[in-house]
Amino acid sequence: MQHTDVQNRLLAMDATSESYATDFVRELLISAQHRQVSDLHLQPISEGLKVQWRVDGVLQTLGLFPLGTVTSVVARLKVLAELLTYRTEVPQEGRVREGSVSINGESTIEMRVSTLPTLYGERAVVRFFASQSEYQYLDQLGLPTSMAADLGKFLEETTGAILIAGPAGSGKTTTAYACLREVVRKTGGGRSLVSLEDPIEVPVAGVAQSQINSSAGFELASGLKSLLRQDPEVILVGEIRDHETASVAMQASLTGQLVLTTFHAGSAAEAIRRLIDMDVEPYVLRSGILAILGQRLVRCLCKCASPIESSEELLGLKVERALHPVGCEECQHSGYRGRRVLVELLKMSTAEIGQAILQRHEVQQIQTLMQNAGMVSLHARALNAINEGWTSPAEVRRVLGFRFESDEESI
């Protein structure tokens, strides 16, 4: 991907100027937003400041730049995020409010800044929050029609848990917020909706949102217990991270609340096994979980893609046809433009799956039962995406790796 124009503008700035850090940060943030960057990395090294950004899930190097002689680039970010500039020996986290930075009439969206002490100075990572005008509801997420309908029905339930599983950067929070808005839209504010998040990424109208504050003793598990005394009907738990939070969330799903939560796991089957490994009682999982949505984000090929002619480029994937990225001006020579979601939806509806959970079966056994019950796996959907021509074998391997080979036989 070409970043020459941004690099040249940043390198042209006078690093000895008092306005260097302010100008550098303003140009960098606006350029990152314009290119739909999700994360921005600023890493001090012995030679200067290495800047990278993540576009469509892929980390790309922008260049090496001066730290600033009079003013510091990272310190400027800390000022914008209302962090303590004199505390450089401890990690800090803060938010840059929407519109805090602007250039040529364009202002930034809201973002989160995280700093960490390293060998050559403070490292900063900026997370850009998604635009509030995108991916508002289920029908905007790009889910298969039947799956969106099934998920919508689960959101009408009065009790039970819906888990959204995937690795970091797979769009879990976006899906969770879309589910919340769907409930608000369908009920017209007729249900009591609350959330407990770390942090709150996007305000959702109609939802009482609370943010974890560890320094004040407001932790996830204890906060969830307090939340249950607020007469909630629908609860969003930002993320299940430990046994205590998992246990409280699952218990809530059994006692009259609809619980939405995200969970770090590679697939729906892995989510069940990980919860079992976290010592959540299997009978609670069997009775409490309504559905598990496993998801990944995969880059879409640009229109410049061309057919694959060599079987080696299929990377061992069993597909009938495939395209590979080429690169052009429109896709900034990356070969890809935008991303789409790959999803699998496990509905806890069969006795066989329930028994497998009670007997603490391993991931592959649970996966096989799920597919026998009609679930289309992530890997199967990935192969379909290649056959349909909107992504490539290389992108599927990058996102899913080589762990799901057994799924191919079920297609």
C-alpha positions as CSV (number, residue, x, y, z in Angstrom):
1,M,0.0,0.0,0.0
2,Q,1.3,3.5,-0.9
3,H,1.6,6.1,1.8
4,T,4.0,8.4,0.1
5,D,1.8,11.5,0.2
6,V,1.3,11.2,4.0
7,Q,5.0,10.4,4.6
8,N,6.2,13.4,2.6
9,R,3.9,15.8,4.5
10,L,5.0,14.5,7.9
11,L,8.7,14.4,6.9
12,A,8.5,17.9,5.6
13,M,7.7,19.2,9.1
14,D,10.4,21.0,11.1
15,A,11.1,18.7,14.1
16,T,12.8,21.6,15.9
17,S,9.7,23.8,15.8
18,E,7.5,24.4,18.8
19,S,4.4,23.5,16.8
20,Y,5.9,20.2,15.5
21,A,4.1,17.8,17.7
22,T,0.8,19.6,17.3
23,D,1.1,19.7,13.5
24,F,2.4,16.2,13.3
25,V,-0.4,14.7,15.4
26,R,-3.1,16.7,13.6
27,E,-2.0,15.6,10.2
28,L,-1.4,12.0,11.3
29,L,-4.9,11.6,12.9
30,I,-6.8,13.2,10.1
31,S,-4.9,11.1,7.5
32,A,-5.5,7.9,9.5
33,Q,-9.2,8.6,9.7
34,H,-9.4,9.4,6.0
35,R,-7.8,6.0,5.2
36,Q,-10.2,4.3,7.6
37,V,-7.5,3.1,10.0
38,S,-8.7,1.1,13.0
39,D,-5.4,1.4,15.1
40,L,-2.4,3.7,15.0
41,H,0.9,2.6,16.6
42,L,3.6,5.0,17.6
43,Q,6.7,3.1,18.7
44,P,9.9,5.0,19.9
45,I,13.0,3.2,18.8
46,S,16.7,4.2,18.9
47,E,16.5,6.0,15.5
48,G,13.2,7.9,16.1
49,L,9.5,7.3,16.1
50,K,8.2,4.3,14.1
51,V,4.6,4.8,12.9
52,Q,2.4,2.0,11.8
53,W,-1.4,1.8,11.2
54,R,-3.9,-1.0,10.8
55,V,-6.0,-0.9,7.7
56,D,-8.6,-3.7,7.1
57,G,-7.0,-5.7,9.9
58,V,-3.5,-5.6,8.5
59,L,-0.7,-3.6,10.2
60,Q,1.3,-1.5,7.7
61,T,4.4,0.7,8.3
62,L,3.9,4.3,7.5
63,G,7.5,5.3,8.2
64,L,10.2,6.5,10.6
65,F,9.9,10.1,11.9
66,P,11.6,12.4,14.4
67,L,10.3,12.3,17.9
68,G,10.4,16.1,18.2
69,T,13.2,18.3,19.6
70,V,11.2,20.9,21.5
71,T,7.8,19.1,21.7
72,S,7.0,15.4,21.9
73,V,4.5,13.7,19.6
74,V,3.5,11.2,22.2
75,A,3.1,13.9,24.8
76,R,0.8,15.8,22.4
77,L,-1.4,12.7,22.1
78,K,-1.5,12.5,26.0
79,V,-2.6,16.1,26.2
80,L,-5.5,15.4,23.7
81,A,-6.5,12.3,25.7
82,E,-6.3,14.3,29.0
83,L,-3.5,12.0,30.4
84,L,-0.8,13.0,32.8
85,T,2.2,14.1,30.7
86,Y,4.6,14.0,33.6
87,R,3.8,10.3,34.3
88,T,5.9,8.5,31.8
89,E,6.8,5.4,33.9
90,V,3.3,3.9,34.1
91,P,0.7,2.9,31.5
92,Q,-2.2,5.3,31.0
93,E,-5.4,5.2,29.0
94,G,-7.7,8.0,27.9
95,R,-10.1,9.3,25.2
96,V,-9.8,12.0,22.5
97,R,-13.3,13.4,22.1
98,E,-14.9,13.7,18.7
99,G,-13.9,17.0,17.0
100,S,-10.9,17.6,19.2
101,V,-8.6,17.7,16.2
102,S,-9.5,19.3,12.8
103,I,-7.8,20.3,9.6
104,N,-9.3,22.0,6.5
105,G,-12.8,21.7,7.9
106,E,-12.5,17.9,8.7
107,S,-12.5,16.8,12.3
108,T,-11.6,13.5,13.9
109,I,-14.0,10.9,15.3
110,E,-13.7,9.8,18.9
111,M,-10.7,7.6,19.7
112,R,-8.9,5.9,22.6
113,V,-5.3,6.5,23.5
114,S,-3.2,3.9,25.4
115,T,0.4,4.5,26.5
116,L,3.0,2.1,27.7
117,P,6.6,2.7,29.0
118,T,9.2,1.0,26.7
119,L,13.0,1.0,26.4
120,Y,13.2,4.1,24.2
121,G,10.3,6.0,25.6
122,E,6.5,5.9,25.8
123,R,4.7,3.8,23.1
124,A,1.2,5.0,22.2
125,V,-1.6,3.2,20.4
126,V,-4.7,5.0,19.2
127,R,-7.9,3.1,18.6
128,F,-10.4,4.8,16.3
129,F,-14.0,4.1,17.2
130,A,-16.3,3.1,14.4
131,S,-18.5,5.8,12.9
132,Q,-21.8,5.9,14.7
133,S,-23.6,6.1,11.3
134,E,-22.3,2.6,10.2
135,Y,-23.4,-0.9,11.2
136,Q,-26.2,0.4,13.4
137,Y,-28.5,-2.7,13.1
138,L,-28.4,-6.4,12.3
139,D,-29.5,-5.9,8.7
140,Q,-26.4,-3.6,8.2
141,L,-23.8,-6.1,9.4
142,G,-23.8,-8.2,6.2
143,L,-25.0,-11.4,8.0
144,P,-26.7,-14.1,5.9
145,T,-30.4,-13.3,5.8
146,S,-31.5,-16.5,7.7
147,M,-28.9,-15.9,10.4
148,A,-29.9,-12.3,10.9
149,A,-33.5,-13.5,11.3
150,D,-32.5,-16.2,13.8
151,L,-30.4,-13.7,15.8
152,G,-33.3,-11.3,15.8
153,K,-35.6,-13.9,17.3
154,F,-33.1,-14.7,20.0
155,L,-33.0,-11.0,20.9
156,E,-36.7,-11.1,21.6
157,E,-36.2,-13.7,24.3
158,T,-36.6,-12.7,27.9
159,T,-33.9,-14.9,29.4
160,G,-30.7,-16.6,28.3
161,A,-27.3,-15.6,27.0
162,I,-26.1,-14.7,23.5
163,L,-22.3,-14.9,23.1
164,I,-20.4,-13.2,20.4
165,A,-17.1,-15.0,20.0
166,G,-13.9,-14.2,18.0
167,P,-10.3,-13.0,18.4
168,A,-9.4,-9.3,18.9
169,G,-10.3,-7.1,15.9
170,S,-13.1,-9.5,14.6
171,G,-15.9,-6.9,15.1
172,K,-17.5,-8.4,18.2
173,T,-18.2,-5.1,19.8
174,T,-19.8,-3.7,16.6
175,T,-22.1,-6.7,16.5
176,A,-23.0,-6.4,20.2
177,Y,-23.9,-2.7,19.8
178,A,-26.0,-3.6,16.7
179,C,-27.9,-6.2,18.8
180,L,-28.5,-3.6,21.5
181,R,-29.9,-1.1,19.0
182,E,-32.0,-3.8,17.5
183,V,-33.7,-4.4,20.9
184,V,-34.2,-0.7,21.4
185,R,-35.7,-0.3,17.9
186,K,-38.0,-3.3,18.3
187,T,-39.3,-2.5,21.8
188,G,-39.4,1.3,21.5
189,G,-37.8,1.7,24.9
190,G,-40.2,-0.8,26.5
191,R,-37.4,-2.9,28.1
192,S,-34.8,-1.9,30.7
193,L,-31.4,-2.1,28.9
194,V,-28.1,-1.7,30.8
195,S,-24.5,-2.3,30.0
196,L,-21.1,-2.7,31.7
197,E,-18.2,-2.0,29.5
198,D,-14.4,-1.4,29.6
199,P,-14.4,1.1,28.0
200,I,-17.7,2.4,26.6
201,E,-16.8,2.8,22.9
202,V,-20.1,4.2,21.5
203,P,-23.1,5.7,23.3
204,V,-26.3,3.9,22.5
205,A,-29.6,5.7,22.9
206,G,-32.0,3.9,25.2
207,V,-29.2,2.0,27.1
208,A,-27.9,2.9,30.6
209,Q,-24.2,2.4,30.0
210,S,-21.6,2.0,32.8
211,Q,-17.8,1.9,32.5
212,I,-15.4,-0.1,34.6
213,N,-13.2,2.0,36.9
214,S,-10.6,-0.3,38.4
215,S,-8.8,2.5,40.3
216,A,-12.0,3.2,42.1
217,G,-12.7,-0.4,42.8
218,F,-15.5,-0.7,40.2
219,E,-14.5,-4.0,38.7
220,L,-16.3,-6.1,36.1
221,A,-17.5,-8.9,38.3
222,S,-18.6,-6.7,41.2
223,G,-20.1,-4.2,38.9
224,L,-22.2,-6.8,37.3
225,K,-23.5,-7.9,40.6
226,S,-24.6,-4.3,41.3
227,L,-26.1,-4.1,37.9
228,L,-28.4,-7.0,38.6
229,R,-30.0,-4.9,41.4
230,Q,-30.9,-2.2,38.9
231,D,-34.0,-4.1,37.6
232,P,-32.5,-4.9,34.2
233,E,-34.2,-6.9,31.5
234,V,-31.3,-6.9,28.9
235,I,-27.7,-6.7,30.0
236,L,-24.6,-6.2,27.8
237,V,-21.4,-7.4,29.4
238,G,-18.6,-5.8,27.3
239,E,-16.4,-8.9,27.6
240,I,-16.1,-12.0,29.7
241,R,-12.6,-12.3,31.0
242,D,-12.5,-14.4,34.1
243,H,-14.4,-17.1,36.0
244,E,-16.2,-14.8,38.3
245,T,-17.6,-12.6,35.5
246,A,-18.6,-15.7,33.5
247,S,-20.4,-17.2,36.4
248,V,-22.4,-14.1,37.3
249,A,-23.3,-13.5,33.6
250,M,-24.4,-17.1,33.1
251,Q,-26.4,-17.0,36.4
252,A,-28.1,-13.9,35.2
253,S,-29.1,-15.6,32.0
254,L,-30.9,-18.2,34.1
255,T,-32.8,-15.8,36.4
256,G,-34.8,-13.7,34.1
257,Q,-32.4,-11.5,32.1
258,L,-31.3,-11.6,28.5
259,V,-27.5,-11.3,28.5
260,L,-25.4,-10.2,25.6
261,T,-21.6,-10.5,25.9
262,T,-18.4,-10.9,23.9
263,F,-15.8,-13.6,24.4
264,H,-12.3,-14.2,23.1
265,A,-12.5,-17.6,21.3
266,G,-11.6,-18.9,17.9
267,S,-15.0,-20.5,17.2
268,A,-18.4,-21.3,18.8
269,A,-17.1,-24.7,19.8
270,E,-14.0,-23.1,21.4
271,A,-16.1,-20.7,23.3
272,I,-18.0,-23.5,25.0
273,R,-14.8,-25.4,25.8
274,R,-13.1,-22.2,27.1
275,L,-16.0,-21.5,29.4
276,I,-15.8,-25.1,30.7
277,D,-12.1,-24.6,31.3
278,M,-12.9,-21.5,33.3
279,D,-14.9,-23.7,35.7
280,V,-18.3,-22.6,34.6
281,E,-20.6,-25.5,35.4
282,P,-21.6,-27.4,32.3
283,Y,-25.3,-27.5,33.3
284,V,-25.3,-23.7,33.5
285,L,-23.9,-23.5,30.0
286,R,-26.4,-26.0,28.6
287,S,-29.4,-24.2,30.2
288,G,-28.2,-20.6,30.0
289,I,-26.8,-20.2,26.5
290,L,-29.3,-19.4,23.7
291,A,-26.8,-19.1,20.9
292,I,-23.1,-18.4,20.1
293,L,-22.1,-16.3,17.2
294,G,-18.6,-16.9,16.0
295,Q,-17.2,-14.3,13.6
296,R,-14.1,-13.1,11.7
297,L,-13.5,-10.1,9.4
298,V,-12.1,-10.8,6.0
299,R,-10.8,-8.4,3.4
300,C,-12.7,-8.0,0.1
301,L,-10.9,-8.2,-3.2
302,C,-10.7,-5.1,-5.3
303,K,-12.2,-5.2,-8.8
304,C,-8.6,-5.4,-10.1
305,A,-8.4,-9.1,-8.9
306,S,-7.5,-11.7,-11.5
307,P,-8.1,-15.5,-11.7
308,I,-5.7,-17.9,-10.0
309,E,-4.1,-20.2,-12.5
310,S,-1.7,-22.2,-10.3
311,S,-3.0,-24.8,-7.8
312,E,-0.2,-23.7,-5.5
313,E,-2.0,-20.3,-5.0
314,L,-5.0,-22.2,-3.6
315,L,-2.9,-23.0,-0.5
316,G,-4.5,-26.4,-0.1
317,L,-8.1,-25.0,0.0
318,K,-10.7,-27.1,-1.8
319,V,-12.5,-24.5,-4.0
320,E,-13.8,-24.6,-7.6
321,R,-12.5,-21.2,-8.6
322,A,-10.5,-18.4,-7.0
323,L,-9.1,-14.9,-7.5
324,H,-6.0,-13.3,-6.2
325,P,-5.2,-9.7,-5.4
326,V,-3.4,-7.6,-7.9
327,G,-3.4,-3.9,-6.8
328,C,-4.4,-0.6,-8.4
329,E,-4.8,3.1,-7.6
330,E,-8.3,2.5,-6.2
331,C,-7.2,0.0,-3.6
332,Q,-3.9,1.8,-2.8
333,H,-2.1,-1.1,-4.5
334,S,-3.1,-3.5,-1.7
335,G,-5.5,-5.6,-3.8
336,Y,-8.3,-5.3,-1.3
337,R,-11.0,-2.8,-0.4
338,G,-13.0,-3.0,2.8
339,R,-14.0,-6.1,4.8
340,R,-16.9,-8.4,5.2
341,V,-17.9,-10.6,8.1
342,L,-17.7,-14.4,8.1
343,V,-20.1,-15.9,10.7
344,E,-21.3,-19.2,12.2
345,L,-24.3,-19.4,14.5
346,L,-24.6,-22.2,17.0
347,K,-28.2,-22.6,18.3
348,M,-28.3,-24.6,21.5
349,S,-31.3,-26.6,20.3
350,T,-30.2,-30.3,20.2
351,A,-29.9,-32.8,23.0
352,E,-26.7,-34.1,21.5
353,I,-24.9,-30.8,22.0
354,G,-26.3,-30.5,25.5
355,Q,-25.0,-33.9,26.4
356,A,-21.6,-33.1,24.9
357,I,-21.4,-30.0,27.1
358,L,-22.4,-32.0,30.2
359,Q,-19.8,-34.6,29.4
360,R,-17.1,-31.9,28.9
361,H,-16.2,-33.0,25.3
362,E,-13.3,-31.6,23.5
363,V,-13.6,-28.8,20.8
364,Q,-13.5,-31.1,17.8
365,Q,-16.2,-33.4,19.2
366,I,-18.4,-30.4,19.9
367,Q,-17.6,-28.9,16.4
368,T,-18.7,-32.1,14.7
369,L,-22.0,-32.2,16.6
370,M,-22.6,-28.6,15.7
371,Q,-22.1,-29.2,12.0
372,N,-24.2,-32.4,12.1
373,A,-27.0,-30.2,13.6
374,G,-26.9,-27.9,10.6
375,M,-24.4,-25.2,11.6
376,V,-22.4,-23.8,8.7
377,S,-18.8,-23.4,10.0
378,L,-16.6,-20.4,9.6
379,H,-14.3,-22.4,7.3
380,A,-17.2,-23.5,5.1
381,R,-18.3,-19.9,4.7
382,A,-14.8,-18.9,3.9
383,L,-14.6,-21.5,1.1
384,N,-17.9,-20.2,-0.2
385,A,-16.5,-16.6,-0.1
386,I,-13.6,-17.7,-2.3
387,N,-15.8,-19.5,-4.7
388,E,-18.0,-16.4,-5.0
389,G,-15.0,-14.3,-5.8
390,W,-15.1,-11.7,-3.0
391,T,-12.0,-12.8,-1.1
392,S,-8.8,-14.8,-1.8
393,P,-7.3,-18.0,-0.5
394,A,-4.3,-16.0,0.9
395,E,-6.7,-13.8,2.9
396,V,-8.6,-16.8,4.3
397,R,-5.4,-18.4,5.4
398,R,-4.3,-15.1,7.0
399,V,-7.5,-14.9,9.0
400,L,-8.4,-18.5,9.8
401,G,-5.0,-20.1,9.5
402,F,-4.7,-23.9,9.1
403,R,-6.7,-25.0,12.1
404,F,-10.1,-25.8,10.5
405,E,-9.0,-28.4,7.9
406,S,-11.5,-31.0,9.1
407,D,-14.4,-28.6,8.2
408,E,-13.7,-28.9,4.5
409,E,-15.1,-32.4,4.4
410,S,-18.5,-31.2,5.6
411,I,-19.1,-28.8,2.8
